[in-house]
Amino acid sequence: MSSGQRTVIVVGGGAAGLMAAGSAAEAGAQVLVLEKMDRTALKLGITGKGRCNLTNTAGLTDFIARFGRNGRFLRTAFSTFFSGQLIRFFEARGVRTASERGGRVFPVDNEAIQVVRALRQWAAETGAIIRCKAPVTGLAMDGLQVTGVELNGETLHADAVILTTGGASYPSTGSSGDGAALAASTGHKVIPLHPALVPLETAGNTAQRLQGLSLRNAGLDVYIGGRKRDSHFGEMLFTHFGVSGPVILSASRRIVPALEDGQQVTLAIDLKPALDHEKLDARLLRDIDAHGKQQTGNLLKGLLPRLLIPVCVDLTGLKPDAPAHQIGAKDRKRLRTWLKDFRLEVTGHRGFAEAIVTAGGVDVREVDPATMASKMVGNLYFAGEVLDLDGDTGGYNLQAAFSTGRLAGASAAVGPN
């Protein structure tokens, strides 16, 4: 790269990387993006099931809370470039957006590729140079200063290097933990990587029997070591291996570490969250009084989706062929309890190939939140999923990638004060 202006190398051409590259170039730096895959932003192109949940309309305080213990680290990045600015950024480049349930923001046309194209085009227009099929194998160092990167046996020098390599989720898109290894090689502490926002595996064949069933409004309590540790409400899906869907993915952020610590994890599903026990009992009594001559199995059709009925019968001991009026007080209590507390034991979780994001990464205590610069190594910056930051599903993680990328690029272009 030529002299005469500050040079910046961005390692990784995903959401954070392209945002960092364009921001650095706009600030006057000469920028080179090195992407190991044959195209940039492959993961961005499949996010949100191909629709790309860009961000969320939640306020700053709620946004930060969605990232748990490390959320405070993002305050400056979010204050500098938040959801409103991101929405205007893309709409100025032809990507109109709309908000949906839960504050999730998507392109109006529901096509992630529009977001990808807009980001690629903007980065190119700013003058950033992008090289694909260019895997970085190491960082060039001079004492405690990064001086460039190692690429195919040669050293490319730069005034600053930004690591935006992502985590380890969806490895087929190029995210394979490279950045964590590069950071560790400089002496940075890396929190061990594990899947986050990931489907869960459950014991027995109950989930398999319910495969394909989606519950739109379910309550979910998470028991770890026999104690309730978390609660969620929303949509979940039964699969051939266990459970998935938004509430499960959110719950997995707490469940996966517990499983890896060897703790017992149980899910308690509330199938009737709008009714407390008293109101549900009154509902059951009304149904039995009105339809007492019907078979119990037919009565259950008014309470449950079809696939759940045989599971309910097996787990409550009800006799599906018996007249409903034979359901006594004990049977009714057993049914009511099961409807409010349907339990599944969690035995494991799916791997990085099915995880939306990665938990773990570069310890944020060793990164300056005001600039995204390393506190340990000169000329080194971080952005996106390579950091130990993982938020709830709903657009939070992509916003963090864009915000930290924007801040890292602007900071690297200027350098230390």
C-alpha positions in Angstrom: 0.0 0.0 0.0 1.3 3.4 -0.9 2.6 6.0 1.5 1.3 9.5 2.0 -1.9 8.8 3.9 -2.7 6.6 6.8 -3.2 2.9 5.7 -5.7 0.5 7.2 -6.1 -3.2 6.6 -9.4 -4.8 7.5 -9.3 -8.5 8.1 -12.7 -10.0 7.2 -15.3 -8.6 4.8 -18.5 -9.2 6.7 -21.0 -6.7 8.1 -18.5 -5.2 10.6 -15.6 -5.4 8.2 -17.3 -3.6 5.3 -18.7 -1.0 7.6 -15.3 -0.5 9.1 -13.6 -0.3 5.7 -16.0 2.3 4.3 -15.9 4.4 7.5 -12.1 4.4 7.5 -12.0 5.3 3.8 -14.5 8.1 4.3 -12.2 9.5 7.1 -9.4 9.7 4.6 -7.5 6.4 5.1 -6.3 4.1 2.3 -8.1 0.9 3.0 -7.6 -2.7 2.0 -10.1 -5.4 3.0 -8.8 -9.0 3.0 -11.5 -11.6 2.8 -10.6 -15.3 2.7 -13.8 -16.4 0.9 -14.6 -15.8 -2.8 -17.1 -13.1 -1.9 -17.7 -10.6 1.0 -20.6 -10.7 3.4 -21.7 -14.3 2.8 -23.1 -14.6 6.3 -25.0 -11.3 6.1 -26.7 -12.7 3.0 -28.3 -15.5 4.9 -29.2 -13.8 8.1 -32.9 -13.7 9.2 -33.6 -16.7 7.0 -32.5 -14.7 4.0 -34.5 -11.6 5.0 -31.8 -9.8 7.0 -33.0 -8.6 10.4 -30.9 -5.4 10.3 -31.6 -3.9 13.7 -34.3 -3.4 16.3 -36.3 -0.3 17.3 -35.7 -0.9 21.0 -34.2 2.0 23.0 -30.6 2.3 24.0 -31.0 1.0 27.5 -33.0 -2.1 26.4 -30.5 -2.7 23.6 -27.5 -2.7 26.0 -29.4 -5.0 28.4 -29.9 -7.5 25.6 -26.1 -8.2 25.6 -26.0 -9.2 29.3 -22.9 -8.6 31.4 -20.8 -7.1 28.5 -23.5 -4.9 27.2 -22.1 -1.7 28.8 -19.1 -2.0 26.5 -21.3 -1.1 23.6 -22.6 2.2 25.0 -20.2 4.5 23.1 -20.5 2.5 19.8 -24.3 2.7 20.0 -24.3 6.3 21.0 -22.1 7.1 18.0 -24.0 5.0 15.4 -27.4 3.5 16.5 -30.5 2.0 14.9 -31.9 5.3 13.5 -28.6 6.1 11.8 -28.3 2.6 10.4 -31.8 2.7 9.0 -31.1 6.0 7.3 -27.8 4.8 6.1 -29.4 1.9 4.1 -32.5 3.9 3.0 -30.1 6.5 1.5 -28.7 3.6 -0.5 -32.0 2.3 -1.8 -32.8 -0.2 0.9 -36.2 0.8 2.5 -37.0 -0.9 5.8 -40.0 -1.7 7.9 -40.4 -2.8 11.5 -42.2 -5.9 12.6 -43.4 -7.7 15.7 -40.8 -7.3 18.5 -39.3 -4.2 16.9 -37.4 -6.2 14.3 -36.3 -4.2 11.3 -36.2 -5.8 7.8 -35.8 -4.6 4.3 -39.3 -4.0 2.8 -38.6 -6.4 0.0 -37.4 -9.1 2.5 -34.2 -9.7 0.6 -30.9 -9.8 2.5 -29.0 -9.5 -0.8 -30.2 -5.9 -1.2 -28.4 -5.1 2.1 -25.3 -6.9 1.0 -25.2 -5.1 -2.4 -25.7 -1.7 -0.8 -22.9 -2.3 1.7 -20.5 -3.6 -0.9 -21.2 -0.7 -3.3 -20.8 1.9 -0.5 -17.5 0.4 0.6 -16.3 0.5 -3.1 -17.5 4.0 -3.6 -15.5 5.2 -0.6 -12.4 3.9 -2.2 -11.8 0.8 -0.1 -10.0 -1.9 -2.0 -11.4 -5.5 -1.5 -9.4 -8.6 -2.1 -11.2 -12.0 -1.8 -9.6 -15.4 -1.5 -7.0 -13.7 0.7 -6.7 -15.6 4.0 -4.6 -13.8 6.6 -2.4 -16.3 8.5 -0.8 -14.0 11.0 -0.2 -10.5 12.3 3.2 -8.7 11.7 4.5 -7.3 15.0 7.3 -5.0 16.1 7.4 -5.4 19.8 3.9 -4.4 21.1 2.9 -2.8 17.8 1.1 -4.4 14.9 2.7 -3.4 11.7 0.6 -5.3 9.2 -0.5 -8.8 8.3 0.9 -12.0 6.9 -0.7 -13.1 3.7 0.4 -16.0 1.5 4.0 -15.8 2.8 4.3 -12.1 2.3 3.9 -9.2 4.7 1.5 -6.4 3.9 2.3 -3.3 6.0 -0.3 -0.9 7.4 -0.6 1.8 10.0 -3.6 0.0 11.6 -5.2 -3.4 11.4 -8.9 -4.0 12.2 -9.9 -7.6 13.0 -13.5 -8.2 11.9 -13.4 -11.9 11.2 -16.6 -12.8 12.9 -17.0 -15.8 15.3 -17.3 -19.5 14.5 -21.0 -19.8 13.6 -22.0 -20.8 10.1 -18.4 -21.9 9.2 -19.4 -22.4 5.6 -19.6 -18.6 5.2 -16.0 -18.2 6.4 -16.6 -17.7 10.1 -14.2 -20.2 11.8 -12.7 -18.5 14.7 -9.6 -17.1 12.8 -9.8 -13.8 14.5 -9.7 -15.2 18.0 -6.6 -17.1 17.1 -5.0 -14.0 15.6 -5.8 -11.9 18.7 -4.5 -14.6 21.0 -1.2 -14.6 19.1 -0.7 -11.0 20.2 -1.3 -11.9 23.9 -5.0 -10.9 24.0 -7.2 -13.0 26.3 -9.8 -14.9 24.4 -12.9 -16.2 26.1 -13.5 -19.8 24.8 -15.9 -19.9 21.9 -19.2 -21.7 22.0 -22.5 -21.6 20.0 -25.1 -19.0 21.0 -28.6 -18.5 19.8 -28.7 -22.2 18.9 -31.3 -24.9 18.9 -31.4 -27.4 21.8 -31.5 -31.2 21.9 -34.0 -32.9 24.3 -34.3 -36.3 25.9 -36.7 -39.0 24.7 -38.9 -38.9 21.6 -41.4 -36.3 22.7 -40.0 -33.6 20.5 -39.7 -36.0 17.6 -43.3 -36.9 17.9 -44.1 -33.1 17.8 -41.8 -32.4 14.9 -43.0 -29.5 12.8 -45.3 -28.1 15.5 -44.9 -24.4 16.1 -46.3 -22.7 19.3 -46.8 -19.0 18.7 -47.5 -17.8 22.2 -45.7 -20.1 24.7 -44.3 -19.3 28.1 -40.9 -20.8 28.8 -39.2 -21.2 32.2 -35.6 -22.5 32.3 -34.5 -24.6 35.3 -30.8 -25.1 35.8 -29.7 -27.4 38.6 -33.4 -27.6 39.7 -33.8 -23.8 40.2 -35.6 -21.5 37.8 -33.0 -19.2 36.2 -34.7 -17.7 33.2 -38.1 -17.0 31.6 -39.2 -16.2 28.0 -42.4 -15.7 26.0 -43.0 -16.1 22.3 -42.7 -18.6 19.5 -41.0 -22.0 19.6 -40.7 -25.0 17.2 -40.4 -28.7 17.8 -37.8 -30.5 15.6 -36.6 -34.1 15.1 -33.8 -33.5 17.7 -35.5 -31.1 20.1 -36.6 -27.5 20.1 -35.9 -24.3 18.2 -37.5 -20.9 17.5 -37.0 -17.4 18.9 -37.6 -18.2 22.6 -35.4 -21.3 22.5 -32.6 -19.4 20.8 -32.7 -16.6 23.3 -32.8 -19.1 26.2 -29.8 -21.0 24.8 -27.5 -18.1 25.7 -27.8 -19.1 29.3 -28.4 -22.8 28.7 -25.3 -23.7 26.6 -22.8 -22.6 29.3 -24.8 -24.5 31.9 -24.7 -27.7 29.8 -21.0 -27.3 29.2 -20.6 -27.0 33.0 -22.4 -30.4 33.4 -25.5 -28.9 35.0 -29.0 -30.4 34.5 -31.3 -28.2 32.4 -35.0 -28.6 32.1 -37.5 -26.6 30.1 -41.0 -25.9 31.5 -43.4 -24.9 28.7 -46.6 -23.0 29.6 -49.1 -23.9 26.8 -51.8 -21.6 28.3 -49.9 -18.5 29.4 -52.9 -16.2 29.2 -54.7 -18.2 31.9 -53.6 -18.7 35.5 -54.4 -22.0 37.2 -57.8 -20.8 38.6 -59.0 -19.5 35.2 -57.8 -22.5 33.4 -59.6 -24.8 35.8 -62.8 -22.8 35.3 -62.3 -23.2 31.5 -61.9 -27.0 31.8 -65.0 -27.2 34.0 -67.0 -25.2 31.4 -65.8 -27.5 28.6 -66.6 -30.6 30.5 -70.1 -29.4 31.4 -70.8 -28.4 27.8 -69.3 -31.4 26.1 -69.3 -34.1 28.7 -70.8 -36.7 26.4 -67.9 -36.3 24.0 -64.8 -38.5 24.1 -62.0 -37.0 26.1 -59.8 -37.0 23.0 -62.3 -34.8 21.2 -62.6 -32.4 24.1 -58.8 -32.0 24.0 -59.1 -30.8 20.4 -60.5 -27.5 21.7 -57.5 -27.1 24.0 -54.5 -28.3 22.0 -53.0 -28.6 18.5 -53.6 -32.0 17.0 -50.0 -33.2 17.4 -50.0 -32.4 21.1 -53.1 -34.5 22.0 -51.5 -38.0 22.0 -48.5 -36.6 23.9 -50.9 -35.0 26.4 -52.8 -38.3 26.8 -49.6 -40.3 27.4 -48.1 -37.8 29.9 -51.3 -37.2 31.9 -52.7 -40.7 31.9 -56.1 -39.5 30.5 -58.2 -42.0 28.7 -59.0 -40.5 25.2 -61.9 -42.9 24.5 -63.7 -42.3 27.8 -66.5 -39.7 28.0 -65.3 -36.3 29.1 -67.7 -36.2 32.1 -65.6 -38.9 33.7 -62.7 -36.5 34.1 -62.6 -36.1 37.9 -61.0 -33.4 40.0 -57.7 -35.3 40.2 -57.6 -35.8 36.4 -58.4 -32.2 35.9 -55.7 -31.1 38.2 -53.2 -33.3 36.4 -54.2 -32.0 33.0 -54.2 -28.4 34.2 -50.7 -28.8 35.7 -49.4 -30.3 32.5 -50.8 -27.6 30.4 -49.0 -25.0 32.5 -45.9 -27.0 33.1 -45.0 -29.3 30.2 -41.4 -30.3 30.8 -38.6 -31.4 28.5 -35.1 -32.3 29.7 -32.3 -30.7 27.7 -29.5 -33.1 26.8 -27.4 -30.9 24.5 -27.2 -28.2 21.9 -26.6 -28.0 18.1 -23.2 -26.9 16.9 -21.7 -23.8 15.3 -23.2 -24.8 11.9 -26.6 -24.0 13.3 -25.8 -21.2 15.7 -26.8 -17.7 14.7 -23.9 -16.1 16.6 -20.9 -17.1 18.7 -20.4 -16.5 22.4 -16.9 -15.8 23.6 -14.1 -14.1 21.7 -11.7 -11.3 22.5 -12.1 -10.2 26.1 -13.7 -6.7 25.9 -11.9 -5.6 29.1 -8.7 -5.5 26.9 -10.4 -3.2 24.3 -11.1 0.5 24.5 -14.9 1.0 24.1 -14.4 4.6 22.9 -12.3 3.6 19.9 -12.4 -0.3 19.6 -8.5 -0.2 19.9 -6.6 -2.8 21.7 -5.4 -1.7 25.2 -2.5 -4.1 24.9 -1.2 -3.8 21.4 -0.7 -0.7 19.3 -2.4 -0.2 15.9 -4.8 -3.1 16.5 -8.6 -2.7 16.5 -11.6 -5.0 16.8 -15.2 -5.0 15.6 -18.1 -7.3 15.4 -18.5 -10.9 16.5 -14.8 -11.5 17.1 -15.4 -9.7 20.4 -16.9 -11.4 23.4 -20.3 -9.9 22.7 -23.5 -11.8 21.9 -27.0 -10.5 22.2 -30.6 -11.8 21.9 -32.1 -12.7 18.6 -34.0 -9.8 17.0 -31.5 -7.6 15.1 -29.3 -6.8 18.1 -26.2 -8.6 17.0 -26.1 -7.1 13.5 -26.5 -3.6 15.0 -23.6 -4.3 17.3 -21.5 -5.4 14.2 -22.4 -2.2 12.3 -21.9 0.1 15.3 -18.5 -1.3 16.4 -17.4 -1.5 12.7 -18.3 2.1 12.2 -16.4 3.2 15.3 -13.4 1.0 14.7 -13.0 2.3 11.1 -13.2 5.9 12.0 -10.8 5.4 14.9 -8.2 3.5 12.9 -8.3 6.1 10.2 -7.2 8.8 12.7 -5.0 6.7 14.9 -4.0 7.3 18.5 -4.4 10.9 19.8 
